[in-house]
Amino acid sequence: MVHRSAKTVILGAGAMGSAAAYHLARRGEPLVLVEQFGLGHDRGSSHGAARITRHSYADHSYARLMLDAFRAWKELEADAGQALYVRTGGVSICPESADYVGRVAASLASIEVPHRRMTGREWNRTSPVFGLADSDNVVFEPDAGLLSAARAVTLQVELARQRGGDSTEVFENAPVRRIDLDGDRPTLVFDDWQLTADRLIVTAGAWTGRLVPTLTVPLRPTRQQVLYFRPPDPERYSIGRFPAFIYKGASEMDAFYGMPECFGMGVKAARHGGPEFDPDVDDRLIEAGYIADVRFFLSRTLPALAGAPIDRTEVCLYTMTQDEHFRVGPLPGRPEVLVASPCSGHGFKFSCLIGRVLADLAIGGATEVDIDPWRI
């Protein structure tokens, strides 16, 4: 069996792994990036045209961190000479019986991000495609927008190769069978070769729990179904006229999100969360009951979309922690093994910043970003 060694190995080339590779290569660190599928694959959590980005968090700590995340994306755009962020505005909505919008507005006020609170009735007058209940609570953040998701991942891998030259190696279609932690250094075991690392960064998404069975934090992969609707009047749902939106109802299942028509994809709408799922199963089925649930939600919020045809569907994976918070840091007892699961369906917007954090931890063992709440 062939045996190789490397200074730094990153396992997983999705949003977090590509960002870590970019930041390490930018600092002149040699690295090996390993991906079990082809680069840019659609089996995990990082594919698709766009992801919502926003400061609008009910949790103040995430809202504050988004100031750094927005800055990290701007720095990447400047370095690449390409734009990845599209400003669309974003609206957060909840029924009168919930306190979600109030907490979001308090977070935005605490970090001095411009916003406006409204009732559902006032918002409907501002954006007539909506049909919210008069008593719904709404907060609008004009700086919310979209990140070009798949392109951001591809770009960071390309930059890692450009900055690193021969010191950056990328292996795709290279599934790891297990991680051997019995020796002094972690070793990735493939079918017919092994790769030992001085330091290992595991950014394997839904496969993290299987590859690191000693991880004390339960990680639950779930299946997310995404729908793209063809609106009856596309201009009214275009960027500049229609914002990204997040709705939080009273129950866990009454949570939905969506974004304007962009990249020729249609209007995106989906329910946040889904059933537990085996990530090794490639199942693209969109359930009829799920479509009915999304259409019912739209009938209460965006009535003209409720009966619109669906032009496209996607399936992606969430990796959920019990509290929906991220987990980032060294594996207990193995400081040379970093595990990053900035997950639970809201991590992509932080990925460029998390890449910098992982580079900090790999090189110096510490970071200026406060990740204490995410410690493993």
PLY file of the C-alpha trace (Angstrom):
ply
format ascii 1.0
element vertex 376
property float x
property float y
property float z
element edge 375
property int vertex1
property int vertex2
end_header
0.00 0.00 0.00
1.30 3.45 -0.94
1.89 5.71 2.06
2.22 9.51 1.78
2.69 12.32 4.28
1.61 15.96 4.25
1.85 18.95 6.53
-1.84 19.90 6.43
-4.69 17.80 5.05
-8.22 19.16 4.61
-10.90 16.50 4.28
-13.91 17.79 2.35
-13.92 20.43 -0.41
-17.28 22.05 0.21
-17.84 25.58 1.53
-15.75 25.17 4.69
-12.96 23.04 3.22
-12.48 25.25 0.16
-12.36 28.34 2.39
-9.79 26.74 4.70
-7.67 25.76 1.69
-7.83 29.31 0.31
-6.80 30.93 3.59
-3.97 28.48 4.25
-2.59 28.76 0.71
-2.81 32.53 0.92
-0.47 32.35 3.92
2.00 30.14 2.08
1.07 26.92 3.88
1.43 23.65 1.93
-1.76 21.60 1.96
-3.60 18.64 0.52
-7.35 19.02 -0.11
-9.26 15.71 -0.36
-12.79 15.33 -1.76
-14.67 12.02 -1.94
-16.69 13.10 -5.00
-15.81 15.38 -7.91
-15.19 19.03 -7.13
-18.42 21.02 -7.19
-20.57 17.91 -6.71
-24.24 18.10 -5.69
-24.29 15.37 -3.02
-23.62 17.57 0.00
-24.54 20.98 1.37
-22.61 23.52 -0.70
-23.96 23.22 -4.24
-26.67 25.33 -5.86
-26.72 28.80 -7.32
-27.17 30.94 -4.21
-27.49 31.13 -0.42
-29.05 33.86 1.68
-26.70 36.09 3.66
-27.94 38.47 6.36
-27.21 40.13 9.67
-30.78 39.28 10.74
-30.30 36.73 13.49
-32.42 36.32 16.60
-29.21 35.20 18.36
-27.11 38.30 19.05
-23.81 36.39 18.91
-24.40 35.25 15.31
-25.62 38.72 14.31
-22.42 40.29 15.66
-20.29 37.67 13.91
-21.99 38.45 10.61
-20.20 41.82 10.63
-16.93 39.86 10.34
-18.44 37.43 7.83
-19.58 40.22 5.50
-16.08 41.70 5.71
-14.49 38.30 4.95
-16.56 37.96 1.77
-15.61 41.47 0.66
-11.93 40.67 1.17
-12.31 37.49 -0.89
-14.07 39.42 -3.66
-11.29 42.00 -3.69
-8.60 39.32 -3.81
-10.35 37.44 -6.61
-11.45 40.49 -8.58
-14.94 38.98 -8.75
-18.27 39.72 -7.09
-20.01 36.94 -5.16
-22.55 38.96 -3.15
-25.80 40.34 -4.59
-27.73 42.83 -2.46
-31.44 41.98 -2.52
-32.69 43.06 0.89
-34.14 40.54 3.27
-37.34 40.31 5.27
-37.90 38.27 8.45
-41.51 37.41 9.28
-43.35 35.78 12.17
-46.96 35.62 13.40
-48.12 37.91 16.20
-47.87 35.02 18.67
-44.10 34.54 18.11
-41.22 36.75 19.25
-38.76 35.98 16.42
-38.98 39.35 14.66
-38.61 41.24 17.92
-35.39 39.39 18.71
-34.06 39.90 15.18
-34.77 43.64 15.37
-33.03 43.82 18.75
-29.96 42.10 17.28
-29.85 44.46 14.32
-30.15 47.45 16.63
-27.35 46.14 18.84
-24.91 46.02 15.90
-26.25 49.22 14.34
-27.39 47.65 11.08
-30.16 49.68 9.38
-33.56 48.01 9.44
-37.25 48.77 9.63
-40.00 47.06 11.62
-43.49 46.81 10.20
-46.78 44.99 10.58
-47.85 42.51 7.95
-50.36 45.03 6.67
-47.67 47.70 6.25
-45.33 45.27 4.53
-48.03 44.18 2.08
-48.40 47.82 1.02
-44.61 48.09 0.59
-44.33 44.82 -1.34
-47.73 43.94 -2.84
-46.75 40.42 -3.98
-46.92 39.45 -0.31
-50.19 38.61 1.37
-49.28 38.43 5.04
-51.79 38.56 7.87
-52.31 42.15 9.00
-51.01 41.28 12.48
-47.82 39.52 11.34
-44.53 41.02 12.52
-41.93 42.01 9.92
-38.40 43.41 9.94
-36.66 44.44 6.72
-32.85 44.54 6.39
-31.79 46.30 3.17
-28.23 44.89 3.26
-29.29 41.23 3.22
-28.67 39.43 -0.04
-27.40 36.36 -1.83
-24.03 34.66 -2.15
-23.15 32.80 -5.34
-22.73 29.47 -3.59
-21.29 26.98 -6.07
-19.17 29.67 -7.68
-17.73 30.71 -4.31
-16.62 27.14 -3.57
-15.05 26.73 -7.02
-13.35 30.12 -6.81
-11.71 29.42 -3.45
-10.29 26.10 -4.67
-8.95 27.88 -7.76
-7.37 30.61 -5.62
-5.84 28.00 -3.31
-4.19 26.42 -6.34
-3.05 29.79 -7.70
-1.67 31.03 -4.37
-0.15 27.71 -3.40
1.21 26.54 -6.74
2.89 23.16 -6.35
2.36 23.38 -2.56
-1.41 22.95 -3.00
-2.54 19.47 -4.02
-6.15 18.54 -4.66
-7.44 14.97 -4.80
-11.01 14.50 -5.98
-13.02 11.29 -6.32
-10.98 10.00 -3.40
-13.31 8.55 -0.74
-11.75 8.02 2.68
-12.67 4.72 4.29
-11.64 5.74 7.80
-9.46 8.08 9.83
-6.85 6.24 11.87
-6.15 8.09 15.12
-4.24 5.29 16.84
-0.81 6.66 15.92
0.98 9.87 16.81
-0.35 11.53 13.65
-3.78 11.19 12.02
-3.90 9.01 8.91
-6.52 8.93 6.18
-7.05 5.40 4.90
-8.16 5.04 1.27
-8.76 1.84 -0.71
-5.16 1.41 -1.82
-3.15 4.19 -0.16
-2.78 6.14 3.06
-2.13 9.79 3.81
-0.64 10.84 7.15
-0.93 14.46 8.24
0.92 16.65 10.71
-2.43 18.37 11.14
-5.84 17.36 9.85
-8.88 19.58 9.25
-12.14 17.64 8.91
-14.78 19.59 6.98
-16.74 16.59 5.76
-20.30 17.87 6.27
-22.87 15.11 6.68
-20.11 12.46 6.76
-18.27 14.02 9.73
-19.98 11.92 12.37
-19.06 8.68 10.61
-15.46 9.65 9.96
-14.89 10.92 13.50
-16.87 8.45 15.66
-15.13 9.71 18.82
-16.80 13.11 18.35
-18.88 13.76 21.46
-21.34 16.04 19.65
-24.18 14.18 17.90
-24.43 15.24 14.25
-27.66 14.35 12.45
-27.72 14.53 8.62
-31.09 15.58 7.24
-32.48 15.87 3.73
-33.51 19.30 2.45
-35.89 19.65 -0.51
-35.78 22.89 -2.51
-38.30 24.13 -5.06
-37.98 26.79 -7.77
-41.28 28.34 -8.89
-41.97 30.13 -12.18
-43.88 33.24 -11.11
-46.82 34.58 -13.12
-45.13 37.99 -13.42
-41.35 37.43 -13.17
-40.48 41.14 -13.03
-42.27 41.53 -9.69
-40.09 38.78 -8.18
-36.77 40.02 -9.52
-33.79 41.32 -7.57
-34.47 44.88 -6.46
-38.21 44.34 -6.18
-38.47 41.08 -4.25
-36.30 40.31 -1.19
-34.94 37.15 0.30
-37.34 36.05 3.06
-37.37 33.95 6.23
-40.56 32.95 8.04
-40.62 31.50 11.55
-43.95 30.25 12.82
-44.90 28.92 16.22
-43.91 25.30 15.48
-40.59 23.81 14.39
-42.12 22.67 11.09
-43.53 26.12 10.34
-40.20 27.57 9.17
-39.69 28.56 5.53
-37.31 30.63 3.43
-36.86 31.79 -0.13
-35.17 34.21 -2.47
-35.88 36.23 -5.60
-35.62 34.97 -9.14
-31.93 34.94 -10.04
-29.59 33.21 -12.48
-32.63 32.09 -14.47
-33.57 29.60 -11.76
-37.00 30.85 -10.68
-38.17 31.89 -7.21
-36.69 29.63 -4.56
-38.87 28.42 -1.69
-38.28 25.67 0.86
-39.06 24.56 4.37
-36.16 24.74 6.82
-35.22 21.24 7.93
-36.16 17.74 6.93
-36.07 14.07 7.91
-32.94 12.27 9.07
-31.10 10.81 6.11
-28.23 8.53 5.12
-25.82 10.76 3.15
-24.55 7.79 1.14
-27.98 7.42 -0.47
-28.37 9.52 -3.62
-32.11 10.23 -3.46
-33.42 13.20 -5.51
-37.12 12.47 -5.01
-39.25 15.48 -4.06
-42.20 14.27 -2.01
-45.72 15.26 -3.05
-46.64 15.97 0.56
-43.70 18.32 0.90
-44.71 20.25 -2.23
-48.21 20.57 -0.79
-46.80 21.95 2.49
-44.74 24.59 0.66
-47.68 25.57 -1.53
-49.87 25.94 1.59
-47.25 28.20 3.16
-47.13 30.30 -0.01
-50.91 30.59 -0.03
-50.59 32.38 3.35
-47.68 34.62 2.41
-47.14 34.87 -1.38
-50.50 33.85 -2.81
-49.70 34.36 -6.50
-46.84 31.85 -6.19
-48.91 29.16 -4.48
-50.25 27.78 -7.75
-47.24 28.59 -9.91
-45.49 25.78 -11.81
-42.29 24.32 -10.41
-39.50 24.57 -12.96
-36.67 23.00 -11.00
-35.97 21.08 -7.81
-32.86 20.35 -5.73
-31.94 18.17 -2.80
-29.16 19.03 -0.38
-28.11 17.97 3.10
-28.18 19.72 6.44
-25.95 18.47 9.24
-27.87 19.28 12.39
-26.66 19.67 15.95
-29.23 19.42 18.70
-29.09 23.15 19.45
-28.49 24.16 15.77
-25.22 25.87 16.78
-21.90 25.33 15.02
-19.13 23.09 16.31
-15.56 24.17 15.48
-12.28 23.32 17.17
-9.76 20.65 18.03
-10.86 17.11 18.76
-10.53 16.55 22.52
-7.17 14.96 23.23
-5.97 15.49 19.64
-5.03 19.16 19.17
-3.65 18.45 15.68
-7.13 17.33 14.50
-9.56 20.18 13.84
-13.22 19.40 13.23
-15.50 22.04 11.69
-19.23 21.56 11.43
-20.63 25.08 10.95
-23.90 23.57 10.03
-27.61 23.22 10.81
-28.70 24.91 7.61
-27.34 28.40 8.29
-23.58 28.01 7.94
-22.75 28.92 4.34
-22.79 32.67 4.95
-20.05 32.18 7.58
-17.89 29.84 5.50
-15.30 32.35 4.27
-14.80 33.56 7.86
-14.67 29.98 9.19
-11.93 29.23 6.64
-9.87 32.00 8.18
-10.59 30.66 11.68
-9.44 27.17 10.66
-6.24 28.59 9.17
-5.62 30.51 12.41
-6.14 27.39 14.53
-4.05 25.15 12.26
-1.08 27.52 12.19
-1.13 29.13 15.63
-3.63 27.20 17.73
-5.74 30.30 18.40
-7.96 32.80 16.61
-9.20 36.32 17.30
-12.73 35.26 16.39
-14.73 34.24 19.46
-15.54 30.57 18.86
-15.83 29.56 22.53
-19.58 28.83 22.17
-18.76 26.42 19.35
-16.06 24.41 21.12
-16.33 20.66 20.75
0 1
1 2
2 3
3 4
4 5
5 6
6 7
7 8
8 9
9 10
10 11
11 12
12 13
13 14
14 15
15 16
16 17
17 18
18 19
19 20
20 21
21 22
22 23
23 24
24 25
25 26
26 27
27 28
28 29
29 30
30 31
31 32
32 33
33 34
34 35
35 36
36 37
37 38
38 39
39 40
40 41
41 42
42 43
43 44
44 45
45 46
46 47
47 48
48 49
49 50
50 51
51 52
52 53
53 54
54 55
55 56
56 57
57 58
58 59
59 60
60 61
61 62
62 63
63 64
64 65
65 66
66 67
67 68
68 69
69 70
70 71
71 72
72 73
73 74
74 75
75 76
76 77
77 78
78 79
79 80
80 81
81 82
82 83
83 84
84 85
85 86
86 87
87 88
88 89
89 90
90 91
91 92
92 93
93 94
94 95
95 96
96 97
97 98
98 99
99 100
100 101
101 102
102 103
103 104
104 105
105 106
106 107
107 108
108 109
109 110
110 111
111 112
112 113
113 114
114 115
115 116
116 117
117 118
118 119
119 120
120 121
121 122
122 123
123 124
124 125
125 126
126 127
127 128
128 129
129 130
130 131
131 132
132 133
133 134
134 135
135 136
136 137
137 138
138 139
139 140
140 141
141 142
142 143
143 144
144 145
145 146
146 147
147 148
148 149
149 150
150 151
151 152
152 153
153 154
154 155
155 156
156 157
157 158
158 159
159 160
160 161
161 162
162 163
163 164
164 165
165 166
166 167
167 168
168 169
169 170
170 171
171 172
172 173
173 174
174 175
175 176
176 177
177 178
178 179
179 180
180 181
181 182
182 183
183 184
184 185
185 186
186 187
187 188
188 189
189 190
190 191
191 192
192 193
193 194
194 195
195 196
196 197
197 198
198 199
199 200
200 201
201 202
202 203
203 204
204 205
205 206
206 207
207 208
208 209
209 210
210 211
211 212
212 213
213 214
214 215
215 216
216 217
217 218
218 219
219 220
220 221
221 222
222 223
223 224
224 225
225 226
226 227
227 228
228 229
229 230
230 231
231 232
232 233
233 234
234 235
235 236
236 237
237 238
238 239
239 240
240 241
241 242
242 243
243 244
244 245
245 246
246 247
247 248
248 249
249 250
250 251
251 252
252 253
253 254
254 255
255 256
256 257
257 258
258 259
259 260
260 261
261 262
262 263
263 264
264 265
265 266
266 267
267 268
268 269
269 270
270 271
271 272
272 273
273 274
274 275
275 276
276 277
277 278
278 279
279 280
280 281
281 282
282 283
283 284
284 285
285 286
286 287
287 288
288 289
289 290
290 291
291 292
292 293
293 294
294 295
295 296
296 297
297 298
298 299
299 300
300 301
301 302
302 303
303 304
304 305
305 306
306 307
307 308
308 309
309 310
310 311
311 312
312 313
313 314
314 315
315 316
316 317
317 318
318 319
319 320
320 321
321 322
322 323
323 324
324 325
325 326
326 327
327 328
328 329
329 330
330 331
331 332
332 333
333 334
334 335
335 336
336 337
337 338
338 339
339 340
340 341
341 342
342 343
343 344
344 345
345 346
346 347
347 348
348 349
349 350
350 351
351 352
352 353
353 354
354 355
355 356
356 357
357 358
358 359
359 360
360 361
361 362
362 363
363 364
364 365
365 366
366 367
367 368
368 369
369 370
370 371
371 372
372 373
373 374
374 375
